[in-house]
Amino acid sequence: MMEARNAAAKPRPGEPVGPQSGTLVDAEIDELPAPEPTRVGSRRQLAYLGVCLVLIGLNLRSVFSSFSAVLPEVTAQVPLPGWAVAVLTTVPVTLLGVFAPLAPVLARRFGAERVLLGAMGILTAGLLLRPAELGIPGAGGHLPALLAGTAAGGAAIALCNVLLPGLVKRDFPHRLGLMGGLYTTAICASAALGAGFTYPIYAATGEWTLALWFWAVPAAVVLLLFLPVAVRQRSVRHQTLRDGVNVWRSAVAWQVTIFMVLQAMMSFSVFAWLAPILRERGVDGATAGLIVSVCIVLQMVGSLFAPALAARFRDQRPINTVVALMTGCGFALSIFGPLDLVWVWAGLLGLGQGSLTAVALTMIMLRTRDGHTAAHLSGMMQGVGYGLGSTGTLMVGQLHQATGSFAAAGVLFLLVGLLAAVFGYRAGRNRYVS
């Protein structure tokens, strides 16, 4: 049974990629010999592996949403300069793009499973370090640890973002719909849990440090669970094929990538700033965290239905345009709209953002003809998309610091949503990267 699974999972040169493949891209598809599925000896061990991969996904967004949930408490108790707040909300996203190209290189040398294990170790260490106090108490002693721990978390998540989809695709070729759905749902749930539970932990303990330290626990548990799986894998040296389409010279690839940049600007700003925006408008911490959690849960709903709808048509211009405008308007209304309808605005934002992120990722499959080109386009989108997309959180912080309110950020999100609609319209045309 396991031999048949391994044979079915091996990628074939020129293998077509379509909507049925979901948004799971194997970043190692260009390697020779082709990476093998994870070595397991039974169905029970395969199920154990599946649980580990889903649990890893469940730790990949709490870094972003947990800090913002207690940002007012942190800034009230720690003398953080304005630039530090902007950096702490921006660096993790920036590092998603910076470290993404490194993941396949490390996987060729050590194996994807061991790199994932190392990434989870770095993530756990970063989460433990983040709330620590280094230096003189009360004189900014938390700042070095906050910066170092946040950076470590962003770098670790970047490696997992790149390698985890390929493992899911290779190890579960006959359960791709189920595992792909569980994996993507786990990532969204991670953000929702970070937003929803961090403030209640702070309220129960009275310490923002304990609220942030809590998120090291699930990361450490997954590290221990995945350890026996990773250490028994063989390390095989791989070479990389240099053939294929140069996506960097393709106009279609750039249109899709800029679409990704704009959606990332809004997506990570939700994690970083929606809770502080709501709290500045007078919403209490627990309710603000709950609103953000519900918003992210609705992102799951949008991400489930939007790709299937987009894949039914050869032209995705209408859906790309609509979900981009929904997201921009939902974000702006969360700032400007009547507070009595804040749940409506958060719902509009959640459905729009989840759909927008999903269709942007689906463009990888719909605008390419084979898995190799899809992997190259995915690498381009992650490097440029997250690298430039992090400027959204930075600009929100800078605008708030300069003006003393989030009103300017509301105008920014309207403009970004409009630009996303324009580039989504361009990316949605029935054309291929060539």
C-alpha positions as CSV (number, residue, x, y, z in Angstrom):
1,M,0.0,0.0,0.0
2,M,2.7,2.4,0.9
3,E,4.7,1.7,-2.2
4,A,1.6,2.5,-4.3
5,R,1.2,5.8,-2.4
6,N,4.8,6.7,-3.2
7,A,4.5,5.9,-6.8
8,A,1.3,7.9,-7.2
9,A,2.8,10.9,-5.4
10,K,5.9,11.4,-7.6
11,P,5.5,14.4,-9.9
12,R,5.7,13.8,-13.6
13,P,7.5,16.2,-15.9
14,G,5.0,18.4,-17.7
15,E,2.2,17.3,-15.4
16,P,-0.8,19.6,-16.0
17,V,-2.0,21.7,-13.2
18,G,-5.6,22.7,-12.9
19,P,-8.3,23.7,-10.4
20,Q,-8.5,20.1,-9.2
21,S,-5.1,20.5,-7.8
22,G,-6.2,23.3,-5.4
23,T,-3.7,25.9,-4.4
24,L,-1.0,23.5,-3.2
25,V,2.2,24.1,-5.1
26,D,5.2,21.8,-4.7
27,A,8.2,24.2,-4.4
28,E,10.6,21.2,-5.0
29,I,9.1,20.0,-8.3
30,D,12.2,21.1,-10.3
31,E,14.5,18.8,-8.3
32,L,16.3,15.7,-9.6
33,P,15.9,13.1,-8.3
34,A,12.2,14.0,-7.5
35,P,11.7,14.3,-3.7
36,E,10.0,11.3,-2.3
37,P,7.0,11.3,0.0
38,T,7.7,11.2,3.7
39,R,8.7,7.7,4.8
40,V,6.0,6.0,6.8
41,G,5.4,2.3,7.4
42,S,1.6,2.0,7.9
43,R,-1.7,3.7,7.5
44,R,-1.6,4.7,11.2
45,Q,1.7,6.4,10.7
46,L,0.4,8.2,7.6
47,A,-2.6,9.4,9.6
48,Y,-0.2,10.6,12.3
49,L,1.8,12.5,9.7
50,G,-1.4,14.1,8.4
51,V,-2.3,15.3,11.9
52,C,1.3,16.7,12.4
53,L,1.1,18.7,9.1
54,V,-2.3,20.1,10.0
55,L,-1.1,21.1,13.5
56,I,1.9,22.8,11.9
57,G,-0.5,24.9,9.9
58,L,-2.4,25.7,13.1
59,N,0.7,27.6,14.3
60,L,1.4,29.7,11.2
61,R,-0.6,32.9,11.9
62,S,-1.0,33.3,15.6
63,V,2.3,35.3,15.6
64,F,0.6,38.0,13.6
65,S,-2.8,38.2,15.3
66,S,-1.8,37.6,19.0
67,F,0.5,40.7,19.2
68,S,-2.1,43.1,17.8
69,A,-4.8,41.8,20.2
70,V,-2.8,43.2,23.2
71,L,-1.0,46.0,21.4
72,P,-2.6,48.8,23.5
73,E,-1.6,47.0,26.7
74,V,2.0,46.5,25.5
75,T,2.4,50.1,24.5
76,A,0.9,51.3,27.8
77,Q,3.4,49.3,29.8
78,V,6.5,49.3,27.6
79,P,8.1,52.5,26.4
80,L,8.1,51.5,22.7
81,P,9.0,54.2,20.2
82,G,6.7,54.7,17.3
83,W,9.1,53.1,14.8
84,A,9.2,50.0,16.9
85,V,5.5,49.4,16.7
86,A,5.6,49.8,12.9
87,V,8.5,47.4,12.7
88,L,6.9,44.8,14.9
89,T,3.8,44.7,12.8
90,T,5.8,44.8,9.5
91,V,8.9,42.6,10.0
92,P,7.1,39.2,10.2
93,V,5.4,39.8,6.8
94,T,8.6,41.1,5.2
95,L,10.5,38.0,6.3
96,L,7.9,35.8,4.6
97,G,9.2,37.1,1.3
98,V,12.8,37.3,2.3
99,F,13.1,33.7,3.5
100,A,10.8,32.1,1.0
101,P,13.5,31.5,-1.6
102,L,15.7,29.9,1.0
103,A,13.3,27.1,1.8
104,P,13.9,25.0,-1.3
105,V,17.6,25.4,-1.0
106,L,17.6,24.1,2.6
107,A,15.2,21.3,1.6
108,R,17.7,20.1,-1.1
109,R,20.4,19.9,1.5
110,F,18.6,18.5,4.6
111,G,15.2,17.3,3.4
112,A,11.8,19.1,3.7
113,E,10.8,17.3,6.8
114,R,13.9,18.2,8.7
115,V,13.7,21.8,7.6
116,L,10.1,21.9,8.8
117,L,11.3,20.5,12.1
118,G,14.0,23.2,12.4
119,A,11.5,25.9,11.5
120,M,9.1,24.8,14.2
121,G,12.0,24.8,16.6
122,I,12.9,28.4,15.6
123,L,9.2,29.4,15.8
124,T,9.0,28.0,19.4
125,A,12.1,29.7,20.4
126,G,10.9,33.0,18.9
127,L,7.6,32.8,20.7
128,L,9.4,32.1,24.0
129,L,11.8,35.0,23.4
130,R,9.3,37.5,22.3
131,P,7.8,38.6,25.7
132,A,11.1,38.3,27.6
133,E,12.7,41.3,29.2
134,L,16.3,41.8,28.3
135,G,18.3,44.7,29.7
136,I,17.2,47.2,32.3
137,P,13.7,46.7,33.6
138,G,11.3,49.6,32.7
139,A,13.8,51.2,30.3
140,G,12.8,49.4,27.1
141,G,14.2,46.1,28.2
142,H,11.4,44.3,26.3
143,L,12.2,45.8,22.9
144,P,15.2,43.7,21.9
145,A,13.4,40.4,22.7
146,L,10.2,41.6,20.9
147,L,12.2,42.4,17.8
148,A,14.3,39.2,17.8
149,G,11.4,36.9,18.7
150,T,9.1,38.4,16.1
151,A,11.8,38.2,13.4
152,A,12.5,34.5,14.3
153,G,8.8,33.8,14.0
154,G,8.5,35.4,10.6
155,A,11.5,33.6,9.3
156,A,10.3,30.2,10.5
157,I,6.8,30.7,9.1
158,A,8.3,31.7,5.7
159,L,10.0,28.2,5.5
160,C,6.8,26.4,6.5
161,N,4.7,28.4,4.0
162,V,6.9,27.2,1.2
163,L,7.5,23.6,2.1
164,L,4.3,22.5,3.8
165,P,2.0,22.6,0.7
166,G,4.4,20.3,-1.2
167,L,4.5,17.8,1.5
168,V,0.7,17.8,1.7
169,K,0.5,17.3,-2.0
170,R,3.1,14.5,-2.2
171,D,2.1,12.6,0.9
172,F,-1.7,12.6,0.3
173,P,-2.2,12.4,-3.5
174,H,-5.5,10.5,-3.0
175,R,-6.8,12.7,-0.2
176,L,-5.7,16.0,-1.7
177,G,-9.1,17.7,-1.3
178,L,-9.5,16.7,2.3
179,M,-5.9,17.4,3.4
180,G,-5.7,20.7,1.4
181,G,-8.9,21.8,3.0
182,L,-7.7,20.9,6.5
183,Y,-4.4,22.5,6.0
184,T,-5.8,25.8,4.7
185,T,-8.5,25.9,7.3
186,A,-5.9,25.3,10.0
187,I,-3.9,28.3,8.9
188,C,-7.0,30.6,9.0
189,A,-8.0,29.1,12.4
190,S,-4.5,29.9,13.7
191,A,-5.1,33.6,13.0
192,A,-8.6,33.4,14.5
193,L,-7.4,31.7,17.7
194,G,-4.6,34.3,18.1
195,A,-7.0,37.2,17.8
196,G,-9.7,35.7,19.9
197,F,-7.9,34.2,22.9
198,T,-4.9,36.4,23.5
199,Y,-6.9,39.2,25.2
200,P,-8.9,36.9,27.4
201,I,-5.6,35.3,28.6
202,Y,-4.3,38.8,29.4
203,A,-7.6,39.6,31.2
204,A,-7.3,36.4,33.3
205,T,-3.6,36.8,34.2
206,G,-3.1,40.6,34.1
207,E,0.1,40.1,32.2
208,W,0.6,40.7,28.5
209,T,3.8,38.7,28.6
210,L,1.9,35.6,29.7
211,A,-0.7,36.1,27.0
212,L,2.1,36.1,24.4
213,W,4.0,33.3,26.0
214,F,1.0,31.0,25.8
215,W,1.4,30.7,22.0
216,A,4.8,28.9,22.5
217,V,2.9,26.0,24.0
218,P,1.1,24.7,20.9
219,A,4.3,25.3,18.8
220,A,6.4,23.2,21.3
221,V,3.8,20.4,21.3
222,V,3.9,20.2,17.5
223,L,7.7,20.3,17.6
224,L,7.8,17.2,19.8
225,L,5.1,15.4,17.8
226,F,6.8,15.9,14.5
227,L,10.3,15.1,15.8
228,P,10.2,11.3,15.4
229,V,8.8,11.7,11.8
230,A,11.5,14.1,10.7
231,V,14.5,12.4,12.2
232,R,13.9,9.1,10.5
233,Q,13.9,10.6,7.0
234,R,16.8,10.0,4.7
235,S,18.8,13.0,3.5
236,V,19.2,12.9,-0.3
237,R,21.2,15.5,-2.3
238,H,19.1,17.0,-5.1
239,Q,20.0,19.0,-8.2
240,T,17.8,21.7,-9.6
241,L,16.5,21.8,-13.2
242,R,17.1,25.2,-14.8
243,D,14.7,24.7,-17.7
244,G,11.3,26.3,-18.0
245,V,9.5,29.6,-18.4
246,N,11.2,32.7,-17.0
247,V,8.3,34.1,-15.1
248,W,10.2,37.3,-14.3
249,R,9.9,38.3,-18.0
250,S,6.2,37.5,-18.3
251,A,3.6,40.4,-18.2
252,V,0.9,38.0,-17.0
253,A,3.2,36.8,-14.1
254,W,3.7,40.4,-13.1
255,Q,0.0,41.2,-13.2
256,V,-0.7,38.2,-11.0
257,T,2.1,39.1,-8.6
258,I,1.0,42.7,-8.2
259,F,-2.5,41.4,-7.5
260,M,-0.9,39.3,-4.8
261,V,1.0,42.3,-3.4
262,L,-2.2,44.3,-3.1
263,Q,-4.2,41.6,-1.4
264,A,-1.3,40.9,1.0
265,M,-1.2,44.6,1.9
266,M,-4.8,44.3,3.1
267,S,-4.7,40.7,4.5
268,F,-1.8,41.2,6.9
269,S,-3.1,44.6,7.9
270,V,-6.3,42.8,9.2
271,F,-4.1,40.7,11.4
272,A,-1.9,43.6,12.6
273,W,-4.3,46.5,12.9
274,L,-8.0,45.6,12.9
275,A,-8.1,45.0,16.6
276,P,-6.3,48.3,17.5
277,I,-8.6,50.1,15.0
278,L,-11.7,48.7,16.8
279,R,-10.3,49.5,20.2
280,E,-9.5,53.1,19.2
281,R,-13.1,53.4,18.2
282,G,-14.2,52.4,21.7
283,V,-14.7,48.6,21.4
284,D,-13.4,46.7,24.5
285,G,-10.5,44.3,24.1
286,A,-12.4,41.1,24.4
287,T,-15.1,42.2,21.9
288,A,-12.5,43.5,19.4
289,G,-10.7,40.2,19.6
290,L,-14.0,38.3,19.0
291,I,-14.8,40.6,16.0
292,V,-11.4,39.9,14.4
293,S,-11.9,36.2,15.1
294,V,-15.3,36.1,13.4
295,C,-13.8,38.2,10.5
296,I,-11.1,35.5,10.0
297,V,-13.6,32.7,10.3
298,L,-15.6,34.3,7.5
299,Q,-12.3,34.4,5.6
300,M,-12.4,30.6,5.7
301,V,-15.9,30.6,4.2
302,G,-14.7,32.9,1.4
303,S,-11.6,30.8,0.8
304,L,-13.6,27.6,0.5
305,F,-16.0,28.8,-2.2
306,A,-14.2,31.5,-4.2
307,P,-11.6,29.2,-5.8
308,A,-14.2,26.7,-7.0
309,L,-16.3,29.6,-8.4
310,A,-13.2,31.1,-10.1
311,A,-12.2,27.7,-11.6
312,R,-15.6,27.3,-13.3
313,F,-14.8,30.0,-15.7
314,R,-12.0,30.7,-18.1
315,D,-12.1,34.4,-17.3
316,Q,-11.9,35.5,-13.7
317,R,-12.1,39.2,-14.1
318,P,-15.6,39.7,-12.5
319,I,-14.8,37.7,-9.3
320,N,-11.4,39.3,-8.9
321,T,-12.8,42.7,-9.2
322,V,-15.7,42.2,-6.9
323,V,-13.8,40.6,-4.0
324,A,-11.1,43.2,-4.2
325,L,-13.7,46.0,-3.9
326,M,-15.5,44.1,-1.1
327,T,-12.2,43.9,0.9
328,G,-11.2,47.6,0.4
329,C,-14.7,48.8,1.3
330,G,-15.0,46.5,4.2
331,F,-11.8,47.7,5.7
332,A,-12.6,51.4,5.2
333,L,-16.1,50.9,6.6
334,S,-14.6,49.3,9.7
335,I,-12.9,52.7,10.2
336,F,-15.5,55.1,9.0
337,G,-18.8,53.2,9.1
338,P,-21.3,53.5,12.0
339,L,-20.0,51.5,15.0
340,D,-23.5,49.9,15.5
341,L,-22.9,48.1,12.2
342,V,-19.3,47.0,12.9
343,W,-20.2,43.3,12.7
344,V,-21.6,43.9,9.2
345,W,-18.4,45.7,8.1
346,A,-16.2,43.0,9.7
347,G,-18.3,40.3,7.9
348,L,-18.0,42.1,4.5
349,L,-14.2,42.4,5.1
350,G,-13.9,38.8,6.1
351,L,-15.8,37.3,3.2
352,G,-14.0,39.7,0.8
353,Q,-10.5,39.1,2.2
354,G,-10.8,35.3,2.3
355,S,-12.1,35.2,-1.3
356,L,-9.5,37.7,-2.4
357,T,-6.6,35.7,-0.9
358,A,-7.9,32.5,-2.3
359,V,-8.5,33.7,-5.9
360,A,-5.1,35.4,-5.9
361,L,-3.5,32.0,-5.0
362,T,-5.7,30.2,-7.5
363,M,-4.3,32.4,-10.2
364,I,-1.1,30.4,-9.9
365,M,-2.8,27.4,-11.2
366,L,-5.2,29.1,-13.7
367,R,-2.5,31.2,-15.4
368,T,0.1,28.4,-15.8
369,R,0.1,25.2,-18.0
370,D,2.3,22.9,-15.9
371,G,3.6,22.3,-12.3
372,H,7.1,23.7,-13.0
373,T,5.8,27.1,-14.2
374,A,3.4,27.1,-11.3
375,A,6.2,26.6,-8.8
376,H,8.2,29.4,-10.4
377,L,5.3,31.7,-10.3
378,S,4.5,30.8,-6.7
379,G,8.1,31.6,-5.7
380,M,7.9,35.0,-7.5
381,M,4.5,35.7,-5.8
382,Q,5.7,34.8,-2.3
383,G,9.0,36.7,-2.6
384,V,7.6,39.9,-4.1
385,G,4.1,39.6,-2.8
386,Y,5.0,39.2,0.9
387,G,8.0,41.5,0.6
388,L,6.1,44.4,-0.8
389,G,2.8,43.4,0.8
390,S,4.3,44.1,4.2
391,T,4.4,47.8,3.3
392,G,0.7,47.9,4.0
393,T,1.1,47.3,7.7
394,L,4.1,49.7,7.8
395,M,2.0,52.5,6.1
396,V,-0.9,52.0,8.5
397,G,1.5,52.4,11.4
398,Q,3.2,55.4,10.0
399,L,0.0,57.1,9.0
400,H,-1.4,56.5,12.5
401,Q,1.7,57.9,14.1
402,A,1.7,61.0,11.9
403,T,-2.0,61.8,12.1
404,G,-3.0,60.4,15.5
405,S,-5.9,58.4,14.0
406,F,-6.7,55.6,11.5
407,A,-8.7,57.9,9.1
408,A,-5.8,58.1,6.7
409,A,-5.5,54.4,6.7
410,G,-9.2,54.1,5.7
411,V,-8.5,56.2,2.6
412,L,-5.4,54.0,2.0
413,F,-7.4,50.8,2.0
414,L,-9.9,52.3,-0.4
415,L,-7.1,53.1,-2.8
416,V,-5.5,49.7,-2.4
417,G,-8.8,47.9,-2.9
418,L,-9.3,49.9,-6.1
419,L,-5.8,49.1,-7.4
420,A,-6.4,45.4,-6.5
421,A,-9.6,45.5,-8.6
422,V,-7.6,46.9,-11.5
423,F,-4.8,44.3,-11.4
424,G,-7.3,41.6,-10.5
425,Y,-9.2,42.4,-13.7
426,R,-5.9,42.2,-15.7
427,A,-4.8,39.0,-14.0
428,G,-8.2,37.4,-14.5
429,R,-8.0,37.4,-18.3
430,N,-7.8,34.0,-20.0
431,R,-4.1,34.1,-20.7
432,Y,-1.1,32.1,-19.6
433,V,2.4,32.8,-18.3
434,S,4.8,32.2,-21.2
